[in-house]
Amino acid sequence: MVTTLKQPSSLIHKIRLEPVDTWYLFKFSDTLQLRMESLLDKTKADQLSLEEIAISELDRIFTHMNAMLAAQHAN
């Protein structure tokens, strides 16, 4: 059996820029955010599928990017 992974880029329409004062943060759509929250328990139990791992990686990437943006604007 061949396992295929849904490309993370397929979720691009579920990511938006949200204004915060004079700058912007990356935010997930409400449905994707709820999905991320539901994956937390599965992550702790180490039971994520390949697609769920990809979604979790996107969350880490955008969290990191938002932290960099926030640090840049704090200076």
PyMOL Python script that loads the backbone (N, CA, C, O; Angstrom):
from pymol import cmd

cmd.read_pdbstr("""\
ATOM      1  N   MET A   1       0.834  -1.176   0.000  1.00  0.00           N
ATOM      2  CA  MET A   1       0.000   0.000   0.000  1.00  0.00           C
ATOM      3  C   MET A   1       0.881   1.241   0.000  1.00  0.00           C
ATOM      4  O   MET A   1       1.847   1.319   0.758  1.00  0.00           O
ATOM      5  N   VAL A   2       0.551   2.211  -0.848  1.00  0.00           N
ATOM      6  CA  VAL A   2       1.284   3.454  -0.929  1.00  0.00           C
ATOM      7  C   VAL A   2       0.526   4.510  -0.141  1.00  0.00           C
ATOM      8  O   VAL A   2      -0.668   4.721  -0.349  1.00  0.00           O
ATOM      9  N   THR A   3       1.240   5.172   0.769  1.00  0.00           N
ATOM     10  CA  THR A   3       0.629   6.231   1.556  1.00  0.00           C
ATOM     11  C   THR A   3       0.931   7.564   0.895  1.00  0.00           C
ATOM     12  O   THR A   3       2.088   7.882   0.620  1.00  0.00           O
ATOM     13  N   THR A   4      -0.099   8.334   0.645  1.00  0.00           N
ATOM     14  CA  THR A   4       0.117   9.662   0.075  1.00  0.00           C
ATOM     15  C   THR A   4      -0.173  10.708   1.132  1.00  0.00           C
ATOM     16  O   THR A   4      -1.045  10.538   1.984  1.00  0.00           O
ATOM     17  N   LEU A   5       0.564  11.771   1.055  1.00  0.00           N
ATOM     18  CA  LEU A   5       0.438  12.852   2.018  1.00  0.00           C
ATOM     19  C   LEU A   5      -0.183  14.050   1.348  1.00  0.00           C
ATOM     20  O   LEU A   5       0.268  14.484   0.288  1.00  0.00           O
ATOM     21  N   LYS A   6      -1.205  14.576   1.955  1.00  0.00           N
ATOM     22  CA  LYS A   6      -1.817  15.795   1.455  1.00  0.00           C
ATOM     23  C   LYS A   6      -0.777  16.912   1.600  1.00  0.00           C
ATOM     24  O   LYS A   6      -0.168  17.070   2.658  1.00  0.00           O
ATOM     25  N   GLN A   7      -0.586  17.663   0.554  1.00  0.00           N
ATOM     26  CA  GLN A   7       0.402  18.734   0.572  1.00  0.00           C
ATOM     27  C   GLN A   7      -0.042  19.843   1.528  1.00  0.00           C
ATOM     28  O   GLN A   7      -1.202  20.256   1.497  1.00  0.00           O
ATOM     29  N   PRO A   8       0.878  20.335   2.387  1.00  0.00           N
ATOM     30  CA  PRO A   8       0.521  21.446   3.273  1.00  0.00           C
ATOM     31  C   PRO A   8       0.011  22.665   2.510  1.00  0.00           C
ATOM     32  O   PRO A   8      -0.801  23.429   3.031  1.00  0.00           O
ATOM     33  N   SER A   9       0.483  22.848   1.282  1.00  0.00           N
ATOM     34  CA  SER A   9       0.024  23.995   0.492  1.00  0.00           C
ATOM     35  C   SER A   9      -1.471  23.922   0.184  1.00  0.00           C
ATOM     36  O   SER A   9      -2.075  24.928  -0.187  1.00  0.00           O
ATOM     37  N   SER A  10      -2.068  22.750   0.335  1.00  0.00           N
ATOM     38  CA  SER A  10      -3.505  22.634   0.104  1.00  0.00           C
ATOM     39  C   SER A  10      -4.310  23.363   1.188  1.00  0.00           C
ATOM     40  O   SER A  10      -5.511  23.584   1.035  1.00  0.00           O
ATOM     41  N   LEU A  11      -3.638  23.731   2.276  1.00  0.00           N
ATOM     42  CA  LEU A  11      -4.300  24.436   3.370  1.00  0.00           C
ATOM     43  C   LEU A  11      -4.138  25.953   3.270  1.00  0.00           C
ATOM     44  O   LEU A  11      -4.600  26.682   4.148  1.00  0.00           O
ATOM     45  N   ILE A  12      -3.488  26.432   2.213  1.00  0.00           N
ATOM     46  CA  ILE A  12      -3.170  27.856   2.099  1.00  0.00           C
ATOM     47  C   ILE A  12      -4.406  28.742   2.186  1.00  0.00           C
ATOM     48  O   ILE A  12      -4.333  29.857   2.703  1.00  0.00           O
ATOM     49  N   HIS A  13      -5.531  28.261   1.690  1.00  0.00           N
ATOM     50  CA  HIS A  13      -6.764  29.058   1.753  1.00  0.00           C
ATOM     51  C   HIS A  13      -7.330  29.140   3.171  1.00  0.00           C
ATOM     52  O   HIS A  13      -8.279  29.883   3.420  1.00  0.00           O
ATOM     53  N   LYS A  14      -6.753  28.383   4.093  1.00  0.00           N
ATOM     54  CA  LYS A  14      -7.212  28.406   5.485  1.00  0.00           C
ATOM     55  C   LYS A  14      -6.287  29.231   6.380  1.00  0.00           C
ATOM     56  O   LYS A  14      -6.392  29.177   7.605  1.00  0.00           O
ATOM     57  N   ILE A  15      -5.383  29.993   5.765  1.00  0.00           N
ATOM     58  CA  ILE A  15      -4.447  30.836   6.502  1.00  0.00           C
ATOM     59  C   ILE A  15      -4.659  32.269   6.038  1.00  0.00           C
ATOM     60  O   ILE A  15      -4.752  32.541   4.841  1.00  0.00           O
ATOM     61  N   ARG A  16      -4.733  33.172   6.991  1.00  0.00           N
ATOM     62  CA  ARG A  16      -4.972  34.570   6.643  1.00  0.00           C
ATOM     63  C   ARG A  16      -4.031  35.472   7.443  1.00  0.00           C
ATOM     64  O   ARG A  16      -3.408  35.032   8.410  1.00  0.00           O
ATOM     65  N   LEU A  17      -3.937  36.715   7.037  1.00  0.00           N
ATOM     66  CA  LEU A  17      -3.213  37.720   7.793  1.00  0.00           C
ATOM     67  C   LEU A  17      -4.226  38.535   8.575  1.00  0.00           C
ATOM     68  O   LEU A  17      -5.218  39.010   8.022  1.00  0.00           O
ATOM     69  N   GLU A  18      -3.970  38.692   9.856  1.00  0.00           N
ATOM     70  CA  GLU A  18      -4.893  39.446  10.699  1.00  0.00           C
ATOM     71  C   GLU A  18      -4.170  40.671  11.258  1.00  0.00           C
ATOM     72  O   GLU A  18      -3.084  40.545  11.824  1.00  0.00           O
ATOM     73  N   PRO A  19      -4.768  41.856  11.103  1.00  0.00           N
ATOM     74  CA  PRO A  19      -4.105  43.065  11.598  1.00  0.00           C
ATOM     75  C   PRO A  19      -4.037  43.113  13.124  1.00  0.00           C
ATOM     76  O   PRO A  19      -4.997  42.779  13.818  1.00  0.00           O
ATOM     77  N   VAL A  20      -2.881  43.535  13.622  1.00  0.00           N
ATOM     78  CA  VAL A  20      -2.657  43.764  15.047  1.00  0.00           C
ATOM     79  C   VAL A  20      -1.944  45.113  15.130  1.00  0.00           C
ATOM     80  O   VAL A  20      -0.769  45.216  14.778  1.00  0.00           O
ATOM     81  N   ASP A  21      -2.644  46.138  15.592  1.00  0.00           N
ATOM     82  CA  ASP A  21      -2.117  47.499  15.590  1.00  0.00           C
ATOM     83  C   ASP A  21      -1.696  47.871  14.169  1.00  0.00           C
ATOM     84  O   ASP A  21      -2.534  47.933  13.270  1.00  0.00           O
ATOM     85  N   THR A  22      -0.392  48.121  13.962  1.00  0.00           N
ATOM     86  CA  THR A  22       0.092  48.544  12.642  1.00  0.00           C
ATOM     87  C   THR A  22       0.780  47.414  11.886  1.00  0.00           C
ATOM     88  O   THR A  22       1.419  47.665  10.863  1.00  0.00           O
ATOM     89  N   TRP A  23       0.668  46.190  12.358  1.00  0.00           N
ATOM     90  CA  TRP A  23       1.311  45.057  11.704  1.00  0.00           C
ATOM     91  C   TRP A  23       0.338  43.894  11.620  1.00  0.00           C
ATOM     92  O   TRP A  23      -0.815  44.018  12.033  1.00  0.00           O
ATOM     93  N   TYR A  24       0.789  42.774  11.092  1.00  0.00           N
ATOM     94  CA  TYR A  24      -0.081  41.624  10.837  1.00  0.00           C
ATOM     95  C   TYR A  24       0.523  40.344  11.407  1.00  0.00           C
ATOM     96  O   TYR A  24       1.742  40.193  11.479  1.00  0.00           O
ATOM     97  N   LEU A  25      -0.361  39.420  11.812  1.00  0.00           N
ATOM     98  CA  LEU A  25       0.020  38.076  12.232  1.00  0.00           C
ATOM     99  C   LEU A  25      -0.659  37.057  11.333  1.00  0.00           C
ATOM    100  O   LEU A  25      -1.742  37.304  10.802  1.00  0.00           O
ATOM    101  N   PHE A  26      -0.016  35.914  11.167  1.00  0.00           N
ATOM    102  CA  PHE A  26      -0.628  34.804  10.450  1.00  0.00           C
ATOM    103  C   PHE A  26      -1.604  34.116  11.392  1.00  0.00           C
ATOM    104  O   PHE A  26      -1.271  33.829  12.542  1.00  0.00           O
ATOM    105  N   LYS A  27      -2.801  33.856  10.903  1.00  0.00           N
ATOM    106  CA  LYS A  27      -3.829  33.170  11.688  1.00  0.00           C
ATOM    107  C   LYS A  27      -4.440  32.056  10.851  1.00  0.00           C
ATOM    108  O   LYS A  27      -4.586  32.181   9.635  1.00  0.00           O
ATOM    109  N   PHE A  28      -4.796  30.958  11.527  1.00  0.00           N
ATOM    110  CA  PHE A  28      -5.520  29.883  10.873  1.00  0.00           C
ATOM    111  C   PHE A  28      -7.005  30.230  10.867  1.00  0.00           C
ATOM    112  O   PHE A  28      -7.486  30.956  11.737  1.00  0.00           O
ATOM    113  N   SER A  29      -7.719  29.709   9.889  1.00  0.00           N
ATOM    114  CA  SER A  29      -9.180  29.855   9.895  1.00  0.00           C
ATOM    115  C   SER A  29      -9.720  29.179  11.152  1.00  0.00           C
ATOM    116  O   SER A  29      -9.036  28.370  11.778  1.00  0.00           O
ATOM    117  N   ASP A  30     -10.939  29.517  11.507  1.00  0.00           N
ATOM    118  CA  ASP A  30     -11.532  28.919  12.705  1.00  0.00           C
ATOM    119  C   ASP A  30     -11.572  27.397  12.616  1.00  0.00           C
ATOM    120  O   ASP A  30     -11.305  26.711  13.602  1.00  0.00           O
ATOM    121  N   THR A  31     -11.905  26.864  11.435  1.00  0.00           N
ATOM    122  CA  THR A  31     -11.980  25.401  11.296  1.00  0.00           C
ATOM    123  C   THR A  31     -10.606  24.756  11.430  1.00  0.00           C
ATOM    124  O   THR A  31     -10.476  23.700  12.049  1.00  0.00           O
ATOM    125  N   LEU A  32      -9.581  25.382  10.856  1.00  0.00           N
ATOM    126  CA  LEU A  32      -8.234  24.816  10.969  1.00  0.00           C
ATOM    127  C   LEU A  32      -7.719  24.953  12.399  1.00  0.00           C
ATOM    128  O   LEU A  32      -7.039  24.056  12.895  1.00  0.00           O
ATOM    129  N   GLN A  33      -8.029  26.051  13.063  1.00  0.00           N
ATOM    130  CA  GLN A  33      -7.628  26.230  14.460  1.00  0.00           C
ATOM    131  C   GLN A  33      -8.270  25.168  15.347  1.00  0.00           C
ATOM    132  O   GLN A  33      -7.606  24.599  16.214  1.00  0.00           O
ATOM    133  N   LEU A  34      -9.545  24.901  15.137  1.00  0.00           N
ATOM    134  CA  LEU A  34     -10.212  23.849  15.910  1.00  0.00           C
ATOM    135  C   LEU A  34      -9.571  22.489  15.642  1.00  0.00           C
ATOM    136  O   LEU A  34      -9.411  21.678  16.555  1.00  0.00           O
ATOM    137  N   ARG A  35      -9.208  22.250  14.391  1.00  0.00           N
ATOM    138  CA  ARG A  35      -8.532  20.992  14.030  1.00  0.00           C
ATOM    139  C   ARG A  35      -7.204  20.876  14.759  1.00  0.00           C
ATOM    140  O   ARG A  35      -6.851  19.804  15.252  1.00  0.00           O
ATOM    141  N   MET A  36      -6.460  21.991  14.828  1.00  0.00           N
ATOM    142  CA  MET A  36      -5.169  21.992  15.525  1.00  0.00           C
ATOM    143  C   MET A  36      -5.361  21.654  16.999  1.00  0.00           C
ATOM    144  O   MET A  36      -4.611  20.859  17.566  1.00  0.00           O
ATOM    145  N   GLU A  37      -6.357  22.254  17.604  1.00  0.00           N
ATOM    146  CA  GLU A  37      -6.621  21.992  19.018  1.00  0.00           C
ATOM    147  C   GLU A  37      -6.999  20.536  19.255  1.00  0.00           C
ATOM    148  O   GLU A  37      -6.631  19.957  20.277  1.00  0.00           O
ATOM    149  N   SER A  38      -7.727  19.943  18.323  1.00  0.00           N
ATOM    150  CA  SER A  38      -8.112  18.544  18.477  1.00  0.00           C
ATOM    151  C   SER A  38      -6.910  17.608  18.316  1.00  0.00           C
ATOM    152  O   SER A  38      -6.925  16.479  18.806  1.00  0.00           O
ATOM    153  N   LEU A  39      -5.890  18.080  17.636  1.00  0.00           N
ATOM    154  CA  LEU A  39      -4.700  17.248  17.428  1.00  0.00           C
ATOM    155  C   LEU A  39      -3.767  17.231  18.643  1.00  0.00           C
ATOM    156  O   LEU A  39      -2.877  16.385  18.728  1.00  0.00           O
ATOM    157  N   LEU A  40      -3.963  18.151  19.569  1.00  0.00           N
ATOM    158  CA  LEU A  40      -3.071  18.205  20.727  1.00  0.00           C
ATOM    159  C   LEU A  40      -3.055  16.902  21.511  1.00  0.00           C
ATOM    160  O   LEU A  40      -1.985  16.411  21.872  1.00  0.00           O
ATOM    161  N   ASP A  41      -4.227  16.337  21.780  1.00  0.00           N
ATOM    162  CA  ASP A  41      -4.289  15.081  22.525  1.00  0.00           C
ATOM    163  C   ASP A  41      -3.647  13.946  21.739  1.00  0.00           C
ATOM    164  O   ASP A  41      -2.940  13.111  22.303  1.00  0.00           O
ATOM    165  N   LYS A  42      -3.896  13.922  20.437  1.00  0.00           N
ATOM    166  CA  LYS A  42      -3.302  12.869  19.616  1.00  0.00           C
ATOM    167  C   LYS A  42      -1.782  13.014  19.564  1.00  0.00           C
ATOM    168  O   LYS A  42      -1.062  12.017  19.495  1.00  0.00           O
ATOM    169  N   THR A  43      -1.297  14.254  19.599  1.00  0.00           N
ATOM    170  CA  THR A  43       0.149  14.489  19.591  1.00  0.00           C
ATOM    171  C   THR A  43       0.765  13.923  20.863  1.00  0.00           C
ATOM    172  O   THR A  43       1.804  13.264  20.822  1.00  0.00           O
ATOM    173  N   LYS A  44       0.123  14.182  21.977  1.00  0.00           N
ATOM    174  CA  LYS A  44       0.624  13.686  23.258  1.00  0.00           C
ATOM    175  C   LYS A  44       0.649  12.160  23.278  1.00  0.00           C
ATOM    176  O   LYS A  44       1.526  11.559  23.899  1.00  0.00           O
ATOM    177  N   ALA A  45      -0.300  11.542  22.610  1.00  0.00           N
ATOM    178  CA  ALA A  45      -0.377  10.080  22.568  1.00  0.00           C
ATOM    179  C   ALA A  45       0.440   9.497  21.413  1.00  0.00           C
ATOM    180  O   ALA A  45       0.467   8.282  21.215  1.00  0.00           O
ATOM    181  N   ASP A  46       1.108  10.374  20.651  1.00  0.00           N
ATOM    182  CA  ASP A  46       1.920   9.955  19.506  1.00  0.00           C
ATOM    183  C   ASP A  46       1.106   9.125  18.516  1.00  0.00           C
ATOM    184  O   ASP A  46       1.545   8.064  18.072  1.00  0.00           O
ATOM    185  N   GLN A  47      -0.093   9.622  18.174  1.00  0.00           N
ATOM    186  CA  GLN A  47      -0.993   8.901  17.280  1.00  0.00           C
ATOM    187  C   GLN A  47      -1.395   9.722  16.059  1.00  0.00           C
ATOM    188  O   GLN A  47      -2.503   9.558  15.548  1.00  0.00           O
ATOM    189  N   LEU A  48      -0.521  10.595  15.587  1.00  0.00           N
ATOM    190  CA  LEU A  48      -0.859  11.434  14.440  1.00  0.00           C
ATOM    191  C   LEU A  48      -0.638  10.713  13.118  1.00  0.00           C
ATOM    192  O   LEU A  48       0.313   9.948  12.956  1.00  0.00           O
ATOM    193  N   SER A  49      -1.536  10.977  12.181  1.00  0.00           N
ATOM    194  CA  SER A  49      -1.350  10.478  10.821  1.00  0.00           C
ATOM    195  C   SER A  49      -0.354  11.396  10.108  1.00  0.00           C
ATOM    196  O   SER A  49       0.015  12.442  10.642  1.00  0.00           O
ATOM    197  N   LEU A  50       0.076  11.017   8.925  1.00  0.00           N
ATOM    198  CA  LEU A  50       1.010  11.856   8.168  1.00  0.00           C
ATOM    199  C   LEU A  50       0.416  13.232   7.873  1.00  0.00           C
ATOM    200  O   LEU A  50       1.113  14.242   7.970  1.00  0.00           O
ATOM    201  N   GLU A  51      -0.854  13.274   7.519  1.00  0.00           N
ATOM    202  CA  GLU A  51      -1.509  14.555   7.238  1.00  0.00           C
ATOM    203  C   GLU A  51      -1.571  15.415   8.489  1.00  0.00           C
ATOM    204  O   GLU A  51      -1.361  16.627   8.422  1.00  0.00           O
ATOM    205  N   GLU A  52      -1.854  14.806   9.618  1.00  0.00           N
ATOM    206  CA  GLU A  52      -1.927  15.558  10.866  1.00  0.00           C
ATOM    207  C   GLU A  52      -0.555  16.073  11.281  1.00  0.00           C
ATOM    208  O   GLU A  52      -0.444  17.154  11.858  1.00  0.00           O
ATOM    209  N   ILE A  53       0.477  15.310  10.990  1.00  0.00           N
ATOM    210  CA  ILE A  53       1.843  15.772  11.266  1.00  0.00           C
ATOM    211  C   ILE A  53       2.145  17.011  10.440  1.00  0.00           C
ATOM    212  O   ILE A  53       2.755  17.956  10.939  1.00  0.00           O
ATOM    213  N   ALA A  54       1.723  17.016   9.182  1.00  0.00           N
ATOM    214  CA  ALA A  54       1.936  18.165   8.309  1.00  0.00           C
ATOM    215  C   ALA A  54       1.212  19.399   8.848  1.00  0.00           C
ATOM    216  O   ALA A  54       1.763  20.500   8.822  1.00  0.00           O
ATOM    217  N   ILE A  55      -0.008  19.226   9.333  1.00  0.00           N
ATOM    218  CA  ILE A  55      -0.764  20.346   9.907  1.00  0.00           C
ATOM    219  C   ILE A  55      -0.049  20.860  11.156  1.00  0.00           C
ATOM    220  O   ILE A  55       0.051  22.071  11.353  1.00  0.00           O
ATOM    221  N   SER A  56       0.437  19.977  11.982  1.00  0.00           N
ATOM    222  CA  SER A  56       1.151  20.383  13.192  1.00  0.00           C
ATOM    223  C   SER A  56       2.426  21.145  12.851  1.00  0.00           C
ATOM    224  O   SER A  56       2.781  22.111  13.527  1.00  0.00           O
ATOM    225  N   GLU A  57       3.107  20.708  11.803  1.00  0.00           N
ATOM    226  CA  GLU A  57       4.316  21.409  11.368  1.00  0.00           C
ATOM    227  C   GLU A  57       3.983  22.819  10.901  1.00  0.00           C
ATOM    228  O   GLU A  57       4.726  23.758  11.185  1.00  0.00           O
ATOM    229  N   LEU A  58       2.878  22.973  10.192  1.00  0.00           N
ATOM    230  CA  LEU A  58       2.457  24.310   9.771  1.00  0.00           C
ATOM    231  C   LEU A  58       2.207  25.194  10.984  1.00  0.00           C
ATOM    232  O   LEU A  58       2.576  26.369  10.982  1.00  0.00           O
ATOM    233  N   ASP A  59       1.592  24.650  12.005  1.00  0.00           N
ATOM    234  CA  ASP A  59       1.336  25.420  13.215  1.00  0.00           C
ATOM    235  C   ASP A  59       2.659  25.889  13.813  1.00  0.00           C
ATOM    236  O   ASP A  59       2.772  27.047  14.217  1.00  0.00           O
ATOM    237  N   ARG A  60       3.649  25.024  13.877  1.00  0.00           N
ATOM    238  CA  ARG A  60       4.956  25.416  14.428  1.00  0.00           C
ATOM    239  C   ARG A  60       5.615  26.491  13.582  1.00  0.00           C
ATOM    240  O   ARG A  60       6.196  27.437  14.113  1.00  0.00           O
ATOM    241  N   ILE A  61       5.525  26.347  12.268  1.00  0.00           N
ATOM    242  CA  ILE A  61       6.136  27.328  11.366  1.00  0.00           C
ATOM    243  C   ILE A  61       5.497  28.702  11.561  1.00  0.00           C
ATOM    244  O   ILE A  61       6.202  29.698  11.717  1.00  0.00           O
ATOM    245  N   PHE A  62       4.170  28.757  11.553  1.00  0.00           N
ATOM    246  CA  PHE A  62       3.504  30.051  11.672  1.00  0.00           C
ATOM    247  C   PHE A  62       3.632  30.632  13.077  1.00  0.00           C
ATOM    248  O   PHE A  62       3.677  31.853  13.224  1.00  0.00           O
ATOM    249  N   THR A  63       3.691  29.810  14.094  1.00  0.00           N
ATOM    250  CA  THR A  63       3.942  30.308  15.444  1.00  0.00           C
ATOM    251  C   THR A  63       5.317  30.956  15.506  1.00  0.00           C
ATOM    252  O   THR A  63       5.479  32.022  16.101  1.00  0.00           O
ATOM    253  N   HIS A  64       6.301  30.319  14.897  1.00  0.00           N
ATOM    254  CA  HIS A  64       7.658  30.874  14.860  1.00  0.00           C
ATOM    255  C   HIS A  64       7.683  32.192  14.083  1.00  0.00           C
ATOM    256  O   HIS A  64       8.288  33.166  14.532  1.00  0.00           O
ATOM    257  N   MET A  65       7.036  32.223  12.934  1.00  0.00           N
ATOM    258  CA  MET A  65       7.001  33.443  12.131  1.00  0.00           C
ATOM    259  C   MET A  65       6.319  34.576  12.891  1.00  0.00           C
ATOM    260  O   MET A  65       6.788  35.714  12.857  1.00  0.00           O
ATOM    261  N   ASN A  66       5.226  34.277  13.572  1.00  0.00           N
ATOM    262  CA  ASN A  66       4.529  35.302  14.347  1.00  0.00           C
ATOM    263  C   ASN A  66       5.404  35.812  15.486  1.00  0.00           C
ATOM    264  O   ASN A  66       5.398  37.007  15.780  1.00  0.00           O
ATOM    265  N   ALA A  67       6.153  34.926  16.129  1.00  0.00           N
ATOM    266  CA  ALA A  67       7.067  35.356  17.178  1.00  0.00           C
ATOM    267  C   ALA A  67       8.150  36.268  16.633  1.00  0.00           C
ATOM    268  O   ALA A  67       8.520  37.247  17.280  1.00  0.00           O
ATOM    269  N   MET A  68       8.661  35.959  15.455  1.00  0.00           N
ATOM    270  CA  MET A  68       9.668  36.813  14.835  1.00  0.00           C
ATOM    271  C   MET A  68       9.074  38.178  14.516  1.00  0.00           C
ATOM    272  O   MET A  68       9.712  39.202  14.759  1.00  0.00           O
ATOM    273  N   LEU A  69       7.856  38.204  13.974  1.00  0.00           N
ATOM    274  CA  LEU A  69       7.191  39.483  13.663  1.00  0.00           C
ATOM    275  C   LEU A  69       6.951  40.287  14.934  1.00  0.00           C
ATOM    276  O   LEU A  69       7.183  41.496  14.947  1.00  0.00           O
ATOM    277  N   ALA A  70       6.497  39.649  15.988  1.00  0.00           N
ATOM    278  CA  ALA A  70       6.236  40.340  17.246  1.00  0.00           C
ATOM    279  C   ALA A  70       7.528  40.913  17.829  1.00  0.00           C
ATOM    280  O   ALA A  70       7.534  42.038  18.327  1.00  0.00           O
ATOM    281  N   ALA A  71       8.616  40.152  17.771  1.00  0.00           N
ATOM    282  CA  ALA A  71       9.899  40.627  18.278  1.00  0.00           C
ATOM    283  C   ALA A  71      10.393  41.819  17.469  1.00  0.00           C
ATOM    284  O   ALA A  71      10.939  42.773  18.024  1.00  0.00           O
ATOM    285  N   GLN A  72      10.200  41.759  16.176  1.00  0.00           N
ATOM    286  CA  GLN A  72      10.630  42.849  15.302  1.00  0.00           C
ATOM    287  C   GLN A  72       9.873  44.139  15.638  1.00  0.00           C
ATOM    288  O   GLN A  72      10.456  45.223  15.639  1.00  0.00           O
ATOM    289  N   HIS A  73       8.586  44.016  15.919  1.00  0.00           N
ATOM    290  CA  HIS A  73       7.781  45.198  16.210  1.00  0.00           C
ATOM    291  C   HIS A  73       7.913  45.661  17.651  1.00  0.00           C
ATOM    292  O   HIS A  73       7.496  46.772  17.979  1.00  0.00           O
ATOM    293  N   ALA A  74       8.485  44.832  18.518  1.00  0.00           N
ATOM    294  CA  ALA A  74       8.692  45.228  19.910  1.00  0.00           C
ATOM    295  C   ALA A  74       9.891  46.165  20.039  1.00  0.00           C
ATOM    296  O   ALA A  74      10.005  46.910  21.012  1.00  0.00           O
ATOM    297  N   ASN A  75      10.778  46.119  19.052  1.00  0.00           N
ATOM    298  CA  ASN A  75      11.998  46.948  19.104  1.00  0.00           C
ATOM    299  C   ASN A  75      11.766  48.336  18.644  1.00  0.00           C
ATOM    300  O   ASN A  75      12.693  49.146  18.630  1.00  0.00           O
TER     301      ASN A  75
END
""", "prot")
cmd.dss("prot")
cmd.show_as("cartoon", "prot")
cmd.util.cbc("prot")
cmd.orient("prot")
